Amino acid sequence: MEDSYCPDCKRLTEIVFDHSAGDTICSECGLILEAHSVDETSEWRTFSNESSDHDPNRVGGPLNPLLADGGLSTTISKTSGGSNELFSGSLGKWQSRGANPDRNLLQAFKSISAMADRLGLVTTIKDRANEIYKKVEDQKPLKGRNQDAILAACLYIACRQENKARTVKEICSVVTGATKKEIGRAKEFIVKHLEVEMGQSMEMGTIHAADYLRRFCSNLGMTNQAVKAAHEAVQKSEELDIRRSPISIAAAVIYIITQLSDDKKPLKDISVVTQVAEGTIKNAYKDLSPHLSQIIPSWFAKEEDIKNLHS
């Protein structure tokens, strides 16, 4: 029993829990202190005497609407030791030989999850990539195509749609069986195919330099003040007619901000983190140079320092 304050007894008294009704009752006066409370403890049993190698929770995985059986099928695993080892092993072999309509889907989802984990992506992006792959796979147009490129393209599109853009180079870095060009072609194929299926253009989301900026700044170990200044500079640069890719603009702005700060970053380090060639960063910097006083926040750098950087 636990103690709790009873307003009728006006002191701490022992309380009794009525689990069937969800009531908390004072053991002395019978006052119901709390009615219809929700039991937030586990709904499953735990068997502590079992081997620690097995999960004692008697629950399954969540329902997966993308699978034919909802992901609720049972898998027979092989036991380690004991008289039933041969029997369970034989059952597992027969099960694996049987027809499983979701076998290819499960393998694809596993590959997407592995790529997403290596990129540090959240579950919502994984789920969106799985949905995109399922839509394409249902139409059976993937025969003879590079499966790794298709999966990587699904993940790229999912990142775009969830406003967590990743570059094709970043996606390519976690794929072993596809090149950047193959992923780009696969992306165009998927978008075109789904647009035909839906009868309308596929919303991909617009990429802005700010989508990459915070992640790059974090990887470079920039200060909060420098990150804030870079973010403001990138937003102001969108008002200019600079015909460069968003990632090139982001890399060039980071280079400019770091050169105006006390913690200067070498161009080589910025190139490695952003995966933008040093020459491309220099060209984007030249395009931004005439507008530095316009895009660099006045609170971050003096006009004289900006002119000296430009010169």
C-alpha positions as CSV (number, residue, x, y, z in Angstrom):
1,M,0.0,0.0,0.0
2,E,1.0,3.6,-0.5
3,D,0.2,6.7,1.4
4,S,-1.6,9.7,0.0
5,Y,-3.3,12.8,1.4
6,C,-7.1,12.4,2.1
7,P,-9.1,15.6,2.2
8,D,-11.7,14.1,4.5
9,C,-9.2,12.6,7.0
10,K,-7.1,15.7,6.5
11,R,-3.9,13.7,6.7
12,L,-1.8,11.1,5.0
13,T,-3.6,7.7,4.9
14,E,-3.0,4.4,3.3
15,I,-4.7,4.0,-0.1
16,V,-6.1,1.0,-1.9
17,F,-6.2,0.5,-5.7
18,D,-9.3,-1.0,-7.2
19,H,-7.8,-2.2,-10.5
20,S,-11.1,-3.4,-12.0
21,A,-12.7,0.0,-11.6
22,G,-9.6,2.2,-11.8
23,D,-10.3,3.8,-8.5
24,T,-7.9,5.0,-5.7
25,I,-9.7,4.7,-2.3
26,C,-8.7,5.9,1.2
27,S,-8.4,2.8,3.4
28,E,-9.8,4.6,6.5
29,C,-12.8,6.6,5.4
30,G,-13.5,5.0,2.0
31,L,-13.3,8.2,0.0
32,I,-12.5,7.7,-3.7
33,L,-9.5,9.9,-4.2
34,E,-9.2,9.3,-8.0
35,A,-11.8,7.6,-10.3
36,H,-11.3,5.8,-13.6
37,S,-7.5,6.3,-13.6
38,V,-5.5,4.9,-16.6
39,D,-3.1,2.1,-15.9
40,E,0.1,3.1,-17.8
41,T,2.0,-0.1,-16.9
42,S,2.8,-2.8,-19.4
43,E,-0.1,-4.9,-20.7
44,W,2.1,-8.0,-21.2
45,R,3.7,-10.5,-18.9
46,T,7.4,-10.7,-18.3
47,F,9.0,-14.1,-17.5
48,S,12.2,-13.3,-15.6
49,N,13.4,-16.9,-15.5
50,E,13.9,-17.2,-19.2
51,S,17.3,-16.8,-20.9
52,S,18.5,-13.2,-21.2
53,D,19.1,-13.8,-25.0
54,H,15.3,-13.6,-25.7
55,D,13.0,-10.7,-25.4
56,P,10.6,-11.5,-22.5
57,N,7.8,-9.1,-23.7
58,R,4.9,-11.1,-25.2
59,V,4.0,-8.5,-27.8
60,G,4.6,-8.3,-31.6
61,G,5.6,-5.6,-33.9
62,P,3.3,-2.8,-35.0
63,L,0.8,-3.2,-37.9
64,N,2.4,-2.5,-41.3
65,P,-0.3,-1.6,-43.9
66,L,2.3,-1.9,-46.7
67,L,2.6,-5.7,-46.2
68,A,0.0,-8.2,-47.3
69,D,-0.3,-9.8,-43.9
70,G,0.1,-6.4,-42.1
71,G,3.4,-7.6,-40.7
72,L,1.7,-9.9,-38.2
73,S,2.9,-13.2,-39.6
74,T,4.9,-15.6,-37.4
75,T,8.5,-16.5,-38.1
76,I,9.7,-19.9,-36.8
77,S,13.2,-19.4,-35.4
78,K,15.8,-22.1,-34.7
79,T,16.3,-22.9,-31.0
80,S,19.8,-23.2,-29.6
81,G,20.2,-26.6,-27.9
82,G,17.5,-28.8,-26.5
83,S,15.6,-31.7,-27.9
84,N,13.4,-29.5,-30.2
85,E,16.4,-28.0,-32.1
86,L,16.1,-30.3,-35.0
87,F,12.3,-30.0,-35.2
88,S,12.2,-26.2,-35.1
89,G,15.1,-26.0,-37.6
90,S,13.1,-28.1,-40.0
91,L,10.0,-26.0,-39.6
92,G,12.0,-22.9,-40.2
93,K,13.4,-24.3,-43.4
94,W,10.0,-25.3,-44.7
95,Q,8.6,-21.8,-43.9
96,S,11.5,-20.1,-45.7
97,R,10.8,-22.2,-48.8
98,G,7.2,-21.3,-48.8
99,A,5.7,-18.6,-50.9
100,N,5.9,-15.2,-49.1
101,P,4.5,-12.3,-51.2
102,D,6.2,-9.8,-48.9
103,R,9.7,-11.3,-49.1
104,N,11.0,-8.8,-51.6
105,L,9.3,-5.9,-49.9
106,L,10.7,-6.8,-46.5
107,Q,14.2,-6.9,-48.0
108,A,13.7,-3.6,-49.7
109,F,12.4,-2.0,-46.5
110,K,15.4,-3.4,-44.6
111,S,17.8,-1.8,-47.1
112,I,16.0,1.6,-47.0
113,S,16.1,1.5,-43.2
114,A,19.9,0.7,-43.2
115,M,20.6,3.6,-45.6
116,A,18.4,6.0,-43.5
117,D,20.2,5.0,-40.3
118,R,23.6,5.7,-41.8
119,L,22.3,9.2,-42.8
120,G,20.7,9.8,-39.4
121,L,17.2,10.2,-40.8
122,V,14.1,9.9,-38.7
123,T,11.4,7.3,-38.9
124,T,8.9,9.4,-40.8
125,I,11.3,9.6,-43.8
126,K,11.9,5.9,-43.7
127,D,8.1,5.3,-43.8
128,R,7.6,7.7,-46.6
129,A,10.4,6.0,-48.6
130,N,8.7,2.7,-48.0
131,E,5.4,4.0,-49.3
132,I,7.0,5.4,-52.4
133,Y,8.7,2.1,-53.1
134,K,5.5,0.1,-52.5
135,K,3.6,2.3,-55.0
136,V,6.2,1.7,-57.7
137,E,6.7,-1.9,-56.9
138,D,2.9,-2.6,-57.2
139,Q,3.0,-1.6,-60.8
140,K,5.8,-4.1,-61.5
141,P,7.9,-1.8,-63.7
142,L,11.2,-2.5,-61.9
143,K,12.3,-5.6,-63.7
144,G,15.8,-5.2,-65.1
145,R,16.5,-2.0,-63.2
146,N,19.2,-1.3,-60.6
147,Q,17.4,-2.1,-57.3
148,D,20.0,-0.2,-55.2
149,A,19.4,2.9,-57.4
150,I,15.6,2.6,-57.0
151,L,15.8,2.3,-53.2
152,A,18.2,5.2,-53.0
153,A,16.0,7.3,-55.2
154,C,13.0,6.5,-53.0
155,L,14.9,7.7,-50.0
156,Y,16.0,10.9,-51.8
157,I,12.4,11.7,-52.8
158,A,11.2,11.0,-49.3
159,C,13.7,13.5,-47.9
160,R,12.6,16.1,-50.3
161,Q,8.9,15.6,-49.5
162,E,9.6,15.7,-45.7
163,N,11.6,19.0,-46.1
164,K,14.8,17.2,-44.9
165,A,16.7,17.5,-48.1
166,R,19.8,15.4,-48.7
167,T,22.0,15.8,-51.8
168,V,22.3,12.9,-54.3
169,K,26.0,12.7,-53.3
170,E,25.0,12.1,-49.6
171,I,22.5,9.4,-50.6
172,C,25.1,7.9,-52.9
173,S,27.6,7.7,-50.1
174,V,25.5,5.1,-48.3
175,V,24.8,3.0,-51.4
176,T,27.2,0.4,-52.6
177,G,25.6,-0.7,-55.9
178,A,24.6,2.5,-57.6
179,T,26.3,5.6,-58.9
180,K,25.2,9.2,-58.6
181,K,24.0,9.2,-62.3
182,E,22.0,5.9,-61.8
183,I,20.3,7.3,-58.7
184,G,19.4,10.5,-60.7
185,R,17.9,8.4,-63.5
186,A,16.0,6.3,-61.0
187,K,14.6,9.4,-59.4
188,E,13.4,10.7,-62.7
189,F,11.9,7.3,-63.6
190,I,10.0,7.1,-60.3
191,V,8.7,10.6,-60.4
192,K,7.5,10.2,-64.0
193,H,5.9,6.8,-63.2
194,L,4.0,8.1,-60.1
195,E,2.8,11.2,-62.0
196,V,1.3,9.0,-64.6
197,E,-0.4,6.8,-62.0
198,M,-1.7,9.8,-60.0
199,G,-2.6,11.8,-63.1
200,Q,-1.0,14.9,-61.6
201,S,2.4,16.4,-60.9
202,M,4.3,14.9,-58.0
203,E,5.0,17.4,-55.2
204,M,8.8,17.2,-54.4
205,G,9.2,20.4,-52.4
206,T,11.6,23.2,-53.2
207,I,15.2,23.0,-52.1
208,H,16.6,26.1,-50.3
209,A,20.2,26.7,-49.3
210,A,19.0,26.9,-45.7
211,D,17.9,23.3,-45.8
212,Y,21.5,22.2,-45.8
213,L,23.1,25.1,-43.9
214,R,22.4,24.1,-40.2
215,R,23.7,20.5,-40.8
216,F,26.9,21.7,-42.5
217,C,27.5,24.3,-39.8
218,S,27.1,21.7,-37.1
219,N,29.5,19.3,-38.8
220,L,32.1,22.2,-39.1
221,G,31.7,23.0,-35.4
222,M,30.7,26.6,-36.0
223,T,29.6,28.8,-33.1
224,N,25.9,29.7,-32.6
225,Q,26.6,33.3,-33.6
226,A,28.2,32.3,-36.8
227,V,25.4,29.8,-37.6
228,K,22.8,32.6,-37.0
229,A,24.7,35.0,-39.3
230,A,25.0,32.4,-42.0
231,H,21.3,31.6,-41.9
232,E,20.4,35.3,-42.3
233,A,22.9,35.7,-45.1
234,V,21.4,32.7,-47.0
235,Q,17.9,34.0,-46.6
236,K,18.9,37.4,-48.0
237,S,20.8,35.7,-50.9
238,E,17.6,34.2,-52.1
239,E,16.4,37.7,-53.0
240,L,19.3,38.0,-55.4
241,D,19.6,36.6,-59.0
242,I,22.4,34.2,-58.2
243,R,22.1,31.2,-60.6
244,R,23.9,28.7,-58.5
245,S,22.6,25.5,-56.8
246,P,21.3,25.9,-53.3
247,I,24.1,23.7,-51.9
248,S,26.8,25.8,-53.7
249,I,25.3,28.9,-52.2
250,A,25.2,27.3,-48.7
251,A,28.9,26.3,-49.0
252,A,29.9,29.8,-50.2
253,V,28.0,31.6,-47.4
254,I,29.7,29.3,-44.8
255,Y,33.1,30.2,-46.3
256,I,32.3,33.9,-46.2
257,I,31.0,33.8,-42.6
258,T,33.9,31.8,-41.3
259,Q,36.4,34.2,-43.0
260,L,34.8,37.1,-41.1
261,S,34.8,35.3,-37.8
262,D,37.6,34.5,-35.4
263,D,37.3,30.8,-36.1
264,K,38.3,30.6,-39.8
265,K,37.7,27.4,-41.6
266,P,39.9,26.2,-44.5
267,L,38.2,26.0,-47.9
268,K,39.2,22.3,-48.0
269,D,37.3,21.5,-44.8
270,I,34.2,23.2,-46.1
271,S,34.5,21.3,-49.4
272,V,34.8,18.0,-47.6
273,V,31.8,18.6,-45.3
274,T,29.5,20.0,-48.0
275,Q,30.8,17.7,-50.8
276,V,31.0,20.7,-53.1
277,A,34.2,21.1,-55.1
278,E,36.6,23.9,-54.0
279,G,36.4,25.5,-57.5
280,T,32.6,25.5,-57.3
281,I,32.7,27.2,-53.9
282,K,35.1,29.9,-55.2
283,N,32.8,30.6,-58.2
284,A,29.8,30.9,-56.0
285,Y,31.8,33.2,-53.7
286,K,32.7,35.4,-56.7
287,D,29.0,35.7,-57.6
288,L,28.1,36.7,-54.1
289,S,31.0,39.1,-53.6
290,P,29.3,42.2,-55.1
291,H,26.4,41.7,-52.6
292,L,28.3,41.0,-49.4
293,S,27.4,44.2,-47.7
294,Q,23.8,43.5,-48.5
295,I,23.6,39.9,-47.3
296,I,26.1,39.9,-44.3
297,P,24.3,41.0,-41.1
298,S,25.6,44.3,-39.8
299,W,25.7,43.0,-36.2
300,F,28.1,40.2,-37.3
301,A,30.8,42.1,-39.2
302,K,31.9,45.7,-39.7
303,E,31.6,47.3,-43.1
304,E,35.4,47.7,-43.3
305,D,35.9,44.0,-42.7
306,I,33.5,43.1,-45.4
307,K,35.2,45.5,-47.8
308,N,38.6,44.0,-47.0
309,L,37.2,40.5,-47.6
310,H,35.8,41.6,-50.9
311,S,39.1,43.1,-52.0
